[in-house]
Amino acid sequence: MSLESLTALVRTIPDFPKPGIAFRDITTLLADPAGFAELIDRMADRIRPLEPQYLVGVEARGFILAAALARVLGAGFVPVRKAGKLPGPTVGIDYVLEYGADRLELHQGQVPVGARVVLVDDLIATGGTALAAAQLLREQGAQLMLALFAIDLPDLGGMDLLRNDGVAAEALLAFEGD
């Protein structure tokens, strides 16, 4: 299956969550057995040479991709969640959004110092959440090998934000516009 075929499986929902936004919905690609398998295979091929110990998924659709990749690559899966969602002791990072602030957390000690990790999410737009997750992982002493996304919205600059912070970042698919 080609990248063009994968792109065609991503549904665009106009004016969601607000007027003027073209929401890129990956759930249609995930629901297609051949498309989902191809996406995971392509992402795994990119990650495999890095020999990660953990695939770190960002809430919520990043969980789906990172967990599948962890299984394929024989690595552990670690969720990065919004504040208050994880039981037990956590570490976190506060970050600023376009219209407010948020917090990401992971279980304390779940990513050992020096662990080789790849950060995974379905989509990168402005990059604020991905950058916060990357900073949280680095603060825990992880070796962040790559931030990998299924979809990039390059006009919104998230990939550049990560790269300017020293994070290697890639996406399989790109959609121009927001």
Phi, psi and chi 1 to 4 in degrees:
 res  aa     phi    psi   chi1   chi2   chi3   chi4
   1 MET       -  135.1 -177.8  176.2  -76.0      -
   2 SER   -83.5  164.8   68.7      -      -      -
   3 LEU   -62.1  -33.9  -72.1  176.5      -      -
   4 GLU   -63.8  -38.7  -67.3   77.3   20.8      -
   5 SER   -66.1  -39.8  -63.7      -      -      -
   6 LEU   -63.4  -44.3  -72.7  176.9      -      -
   7 THR   -58.7  -40.4  -60.0      -      -      -
   8 ALA   -65.5  -21.3      -      -      -      -
   9 LEU   -82.4   -8.6  -69.6  170.3      -      -
  10 VAL   -88.3  121.9  176.3      -      -      -
  11 ARG   -83.3  138.8  177.5  172.3   60.8  163.6
  12 THR  -105.1  125.8  -60.5      -      -      -
  13 ILE  -112.3  109.9  -58.7  173.5      -      -
  14 PRO   -70.4  147.6   19.6  -24.6      -      -
  15 ASP    60.5   35.4  -61.3  -40.1      -      -
  16 PHE  -129.0  131.7 -177.4   82.9      -      -
  17 PRO   -85.2   -0.5   30.8  -33.8      -      -
  18 LYS  -148.3  162.6   61.4 -175.9 -176.9  178.6
  19 PRO   -53.9  138.1  -26.4   35.3      -      -
  20 GLY    93.0   -9.8      -      -      -      -
  21 ILE   -97.7  133.4  -58.3  -67.9      -      -
  22 ALA  -104.1   98.9      -      -      -      -
  23 PHE   -74.6  128.5 -175.0   81.8      -      -
  24 ARG   -95.5  108.3  -52.6  -55.0  177.4  168.9
  25 ASP   -98.6  108.1  180.0   18.6      -      -
  26 ILE   -80.4   -9.8 -164.3  169.7      -      -
  27 THR   -62.4  -27.9   62.3      -      -      -
  28 THR   -69.4  -35.2   48.1      -      -      -
  29 LEU   -69.2  -42.0 -172.5  154.3      -      -
  30 LEU   -63.9  -30.7  -61.3  175.2      -      -
  31 ALA   -77.3  -14.4      -      -      -      -
  32 ASP   -91.5  111.1 -176.0  -83.6      -      -
  33 PRO   -54.6  -45.6  -24.4   33.5      -      -
  34 ALA   -69.4  -39.0      -      -      -      -
  35 GLY   -66.1  -45.1      -      -      -      -
  36 PHE   -62.5  -44.7 -174.3   35.6      -      -
  37 ALA   -60.9  -42.7      -      -      -      -
  38 GLU   -65.0  -42.0 -178.4   69.1   18.2      -
  39 LEU   -59.5  -49.2  177.5   67.0      -      -
  40 ILE   -64.2  -42.4  -66.1  -57.9      -      -
  41 ASP   -60.2  -44.9  -72.6  -11.2      -      -
  42 ARG   -66.4  -40.9  -75.4  177.5  179.2  -96.7
  43 MET   -66.7  -42.3  -67.5  178.4   89.5      -
  44 ALA   -62.2  -39.7      -      -      -      -
  45 ASP   -60.8  -36.2  -73.2  -12.9      -      -
  46 ARG   -72.9  -36.8  175.0   56.8 -168.0   98.1
  47 ILE   -82.8  -36.3  -65.3  169.4      -      -
  48 ARG   -46.5  -47.5 -169.7  171.9  -77.2  107.4
  49 PRO   -61.9  -19.0  -20.0   29.9      -      -
  50 LEU   -80.3  -13.8  -58.3  174.9      -      -
  51 GLU    49.2   56.0  -60.5  179.7   -7.7      -
  52 PRO   -71.1  151.1   29.8  -36.8      -      -
  53 GLN   -89.7  -28.0  -65.1  166.5  -76.2      -
  54 TYR  -138.8  141.0  -61.3   94.7      -      -
  55 LEU  -105.5  123.0  -79.5  -70.5      -      -
  56 VAL  -106.7  118.1  178.6      -      -      -
  57 GLY  -103.0  135.8      -      -      -      -
  58 VAL   -90.6  134.5  179.7      -      -      -
  59 GLU   -54.7  134.0 -173.5  169.2  -15.5      -
  60 ALA  -113.2  -42.2      -      -      -      -
  61 ARG   -69.9  -19.5  -70.9  172.4  -57.9  -87.7
  62 GLY   -63.0  -27.3      -      -      -      -
  63 PHE   -60.7  -43.6  -68.2  178.0      -      -
  64 ILE   -61.1  -49.8  -61.1  163.8      -      -
  65 LEU   -69.4  -46.0  -60.6  176.8      -      -
  66 ALA   -65.4  -39.1      -      -      -      -
  67 ALA   -65.1  -43.5      -      -      -      -
  68 ALA   -63.3  -42.0      -      -      -      -
  69 LEU   -66.5  -39.6  -72.6  162.4      -      -
  70 ALA   -59.9  -42.1      -      -      -      -
  71 ARG   -62.7  -47.2  169.3   62.8 -179.3   97.5
  72 VAL   -65.0  -37.5  166.6      -      -      -
  73 LEU   -93.9   -2.8  -63.6  170.0      -      -
  74 GLY    68.5   33.4      -      -      -      -
  75 ALA  -114.0  171.4      -      -      -      -
  76 GLY   -83.6  158.9      -      -      -      -
  77 PHE  -114.4  132.1  165.4   69.8      -      -
  78 VAL  -127.2  124.8  175.1      -      -      -
  79 PRO   -87.0  139.5   30.6  -33.1      -      -
  80 VAL  -107.0  119.7  170.2      -      -      -
  81 ARG  -118.4  164.0  -58.0 -138.6   47.7 -163.2
  82 LYS   -69.2  159.0  -66.8  179.9 -179.5  173.5
  83 ALA   -55.4  140.0      -      -      -      -
  84 GLY    81.0    5.5      -      -      -      -
  85 LYS   -95.9  -18.7  -58.2  -76.5 -173.2  173.8
  86 LEU  -100.8  136.4  -68.3  170.6      -      -
  87 PRO   -78.7  153.5   30.5  -35.4      -      -
  88 GLY    82.1 -178.3      -      -      -      -
  89 PRO   -64.5  136.2  -15.7   25.8      -      -
  90 THR  -130.1  163.2   61.0      -      -      -
  91 VAL  -119.0  151.1  -67.9      -      -      -
  92 GLY  -150.6  176.0      -      -      -      -
  93 ILE  -143.4  133.6 -172.2  167.9      -      -
  94 ASP   -91.8  143.4  -64.1  -49.0      -      -
  95 TYR  -146.8  159.5   65.2  104.4      -      -
  96 VAL   -97.0  134.3  177.4      -      -      -
  97 LEU  -103.5  175.0  -62.0  167.4      -      -
  98 GLU   -57.0  -39.0 -172.9  175.7   -2.9      -
  99 TYR  -129.0   52.4  -62.8  108.1      -      -
 100 GLY   145.0 -154.5      -      -      -      -
 101 ALA  -139.3  163.4      -      -      -      -
 102 ASP  -150.4  178.9 -147.4  -19.7      -      -
 103 ARG  -143.6  139.5 -178.5  172.9  175.6   81.9
 104 LEU  -114.9  146.8  -67.8  176.0      -      -
 105 GLU  -139.4  156.8  -64.0  177.1  -22.1      -
 106 LEU  -142.3  161.6   59.5   86.5      -      -
 107 HIS   -63.5  134.9  -80.5  121.5      -      -
 108 GLN   -58.8  128.1 -177.4  177.4  -20.6      -
 109 GLY    78.8    0.2      -      -      -      -
 110 GLN   -71.8  -27.6 -167.0  161.4   35.0      -
 111 VAL  -109.3  103.9  177.2      -      -      -
 112 PRO   -64.7  151.2  -17.1   28.5      -      -
 113 VAL   -55.6  132.2  171.5      -      -      -
 114 GLY    86.8   -5.0      -      -      -      -
 115 ALA   -64.0  140.7      -      -      -      -
 116 ARG   -86.9  117.5  -61.8  170.9   61.8   85.3
 117 VAL  -128.0  152.2  -57.7      -      -      -
 118 VAL  -123.0  128.7  171.9      -      -      -
 119 LEU   -88.7  133.1 -178.9   65.9      -      -
 120 VAL  -131.0  135.6  176.9      -      -      -
 121 ASP  -148.3  164.7 -153.9   -6.9      -      -
 122 ASP   -74.5  -34.2   67.9  -42.1      -      -
 123 LEU  -150.5  143.1 -176.6  139.7      -      -
 124 ILE  -119.8  128.2 -175.8  163.0      -      -
 125 ALA  -114.7  -96.6      -      -      -      -
 126 THR   -78.6  -20.6   62.7      -      -      -
 127 GLY    90.1   -1.4      -      -      -      -
 128 GLY   -60.2  -46.3      -      -      -      -
 129 THR   -67.8  -43.5  -58.8      -      -      -
 130 ALA   -63.5  -41.0      -      -      -      -
 131 LEU   -64.7  -41.7 -178.7   60.3      -      -
 132 ALA   -62.3  -43.7      -      -      -      -
 133 ALA   -62.5  -41.8      -      -      -      -
 134 ALA   -62.6  -43.8      -      -      -      -
 135 GLN   -64.5  -40.5  -70.3  171.9  -20.0      -
 136 LEU   -61.1  -44.9  177.7   58.9      -      -
 137 LEU   -63.3  -42.5  -70.4  166.3      -      -
 138 ARG   -66.5  -37.1  -68.8 -171.4  -64.6 -161.5
 139 GLU   -62.4  -27.1  -74.4  175.0    5.4      -
 140 GLN   -85.2   -0.4  -59.0  -46.9  -60.4      -
 141 GLY    89.0   10.0      -      -      -      -
 142 ALA   -71.4  150.9      -      -      -      -
 143 GLN   -92.5  100.9  -67.1 -178.5   53.7      -
 144 LEU   -80.4  106.0 -179.7   55.5      -      -
 145 MET   -80.6  -33.6  -49.5  -55.6  -63.3      -
 146 LEU  -168.7  147.1  177.9   67.7      -      -
 147 ALA  -110.3  119.5      -      -      -      -
 148 LEU  -121.6  133.1 -176.3   61.6      -      -
 149 PHE  -125.8  148.5  -53.8   89.2      -      -
 150 ALA   -70.5  -42.3      -      -      -      -
 151 ILE  -129.0  137.7  -61.7  170.3      -      -
 152 ASP  -116.0  138.1  178.2   23.2      -      -
 153 LEU  -107.5   83.5  -56.6  179.6      -      -
 154 PRO   -59.6  -28.7   15.9  -25.1      -      -
 155 ASP   -65.3  -17.5  -66.5  -13.2      -      -
 156 LEU   -93.6   -7.9  -62.8 -180.0      -      -
 157 GLY    80.8    8.3      -      -      -      -
 158 GLY   -63.2  -40.6      -      -      -      -
 159 MET   -62.7  -42.4 -157.1   68.7   81.9      -
 160 ASP   -63.5  -38.7  -69.4  -24.8      -      -
 161 LEU   -58.8  -46.6 -178.0   71.6      -      -
 162 LEU   -63.3  -48.6  -73.1  175.6      -      -
 163 ARG   -62.4  -37.8  -69.3  176.0 -179.2  147.4
 164 ASN   -65.6  -20.6  -71.1  -20.3      -      -
 165 ASP   -94.6    8.0 -163.6   56.1      -      -
 166 GLY    85.5   14.9      -      -      -      -
 167 VAL   -97.1  123.5  177.2      -      -      -
 168 ALA   -67.9  128.2      -      -      -      -
 169 ALA  -141.7  139.7      -      -      -      -
 170 GLU  -146.6  160.3  -62.3  176.4   18.3      -
 171 ALA  -140.6  150.9      -      -      -      -
 172 LEU   -80.4  -40.0  -94.7   63.5      -      -
 173 LEU  -122.0  153.4  -49.0  172.5      -      -
 174 ALA  -137.2  142.5      -      -      -      -
 175 PHE  -125.2  119.3  -73.1   85.5      -      -
 176 GLU   -69.6  153.8  -60.6  -60.8  -36.9      -
 177 GLY    82.3  176.4      -      -      -      -
 178 ASP  -105.9      -   47.3   -9.3      -      -
